[in-house]
Amino acid sequence: MLIRHCAFPASLLAVASILQACGAGQPKVANTEADARPPQTSAASPDPAPAPAPFPLARSGEPMEVKVRFHQDVADGTHATEFQSARLLGHYSTPNGKVGFVLDRTSDPPKIRLDGDAFTLVLSSRQASRGWLEYVASNIWIRIDEETGRILSFVGPGMTDATRVIRDADAKPLSASR
């Protein structure tokens, strides 16, 4: 969990709490006859809840430290977030569903395992033109957009033409077996 420290002038926080207490600056408008009537108090109604404690304010010239906790990963440019890492590992299939595979790009070299095959193959990468990266292994060929990491086309065993693939499930990392 990441904690960020921010300094806000106390006057800004005071204005925000005043606006909130005043209904965010919106006047109360009676939309119905019932809204226009003053509220009825009954003797049987319990006492209202005590008012919240006032917000502690520092002098307006002093910055106030505010701690914010993020429950999600924050991209910092040096470490991959959980979301970014998840995009490097997944199960893919052709649109007709005839060929499926798990592609694991979380390690170098990347690995692939075809559905129904017990062996994991290690892919060799080669630079292609136009910002594409190609991975090859025996009768498998994959073209990936270097900038986005998206798989552009795939050729597998028994296929005569390249086709697009769809990421359709999460997967567990592969261990090299061949």
N, C-alpha and C positions, 0 to 999 in steps of 0.2 A: 504494500500500500504506500502510495506516495503522499508526502505532506509538503505543501507549498506554503511559504510564509509571505504574507503581503502586508504592506503598511498602508492604512487608510487614514486620512485626517479625521479626527473625532467629529469635526463639524459636519462632514459628509454622512457619517453614521447617525448623527443627531437628526439631520434633515430627513433621512430615510425612516427613522423611527417615528418622527412627528407625522410624516405623510401617511404612514401605515395606521397610526392612531386616528387620523382624521379621515380615514376611508380613502386613502391614496389621492386626496384632492378632489374627489368626485362628490358633488352635492347629492344629498339623498332626495330623490324625487318620488312623489307618491304616484304610483301607476294605477292603483285601485283605490276604491273608497275605504277598504280596510286598512291600507297603508297610510291613509290620511288621518285616521283616528288615532288619538294617543293610546298607548298600550294600557290595558286594564291590569291593575294589580289586585291580587287576591290575598286574603289573609293566610290561606293554606299553602301558598307557594313558599318553597324554601328560600333561604337567603341566597343571593347571587354569589357566585364564586369570587373569592378575593381577587383584587386586581393584581396583575403580575408586578413583580418588583421592577422598579425603574432600571433602565439600562445604564450601567456605569459608564460615565463619560470622562474622558481625559480633557485637559485644557485644549482649546482649539488649535493651538500652535504645535502640540505634541502629536507625533504619529502614534497610531494604535496598532498593535500587532494582532493579526487575525490569522488563525491556522485553518487551512482548508484541506480536507481529506478527499482524495479522489478514489472512488471504488473501482474505476476502470483504469487500464493501462494508459499512460500518456506517452506519446511518441516523443523521444528526445533526440533522435538522429543517430545515436550510437548503439542502442540496443533495440532489437525487434520486439514489438509488442506481441501479446498473445494472439491478437487478431492477425498481425502480419505473419507470424510463424505458422498459424493455421492454414494460411493460403499456400504454403509451400508443401503441404502434405494433405493428400485427399484421395478419394476414389473417383474415378472418371469413367464415363461410358459414352459410346457412340449414340447418336440420336435414335437409331433403330434398336439399340440394346443388345446387339450381337456381340460386341467386344467391350470388355470392361477391364480396368486395371487400377492398381494403387501406384501412385507416383509420389516418391519421397525425395524432396529437394532440400531437406533440412541439413543434409551433410554433403560433403564433397568427396567423391563424385556422387551424383544423384542415383537413385535406384528405382526399379520398376518391378512389379509382379503382376502378371496377367491373371485374371480370374480363372480358377480351375487349375492353375499351375502351382506346383509346390516350390519352384525355384524363384529366387530373387535375382534379377540381372542388374549388373552395374552398367550404367550408361556412360558413354564417352561423349563429351561435348565438343562441338566445333563451331567456329564463328561463321555465320552466314551473312549475306548482304542485307542492307536496309534495316539494321538494328535487330535482326533476328538471331536467335541462338538455337542450334539444332542439337538434339540428343539422339544418339544411335546405339543400338545393341542388336546384333544378329539380324533378325527380320523386323525390328521395331525402329521407327523414325518419328520423332516429335519435334515440331517447330514451335518456339516460344518467343513472344514479344519481350525483348530485353527490358524495355521501359516499364511495362505493366506487370510482367510475369505471367500473363494470360497465355494459355495454350491455343495456338492458332490452328494447327492441324496435326493429324496423327495418322500413321500407317502402321498396321499391325499384321500379324500372321494371317495369310489367306486373303488379304485385302489388296485390291488392284489400284485403288485411288485413295488419295489423302482425304480425310474427313475431319470435321470439327468434333470436339468432345465436350461433354458437360460434366462439371464437378457436381456429383450427386450425393456424396456422403463424406463424413470425416473418416479418417483411418489412423491406424497406429503406425509408428515408425517401423521401417523395414530393416532387417539385418541382412547383410550380404551373404548369399549362399552359393553364388556362381559368378 
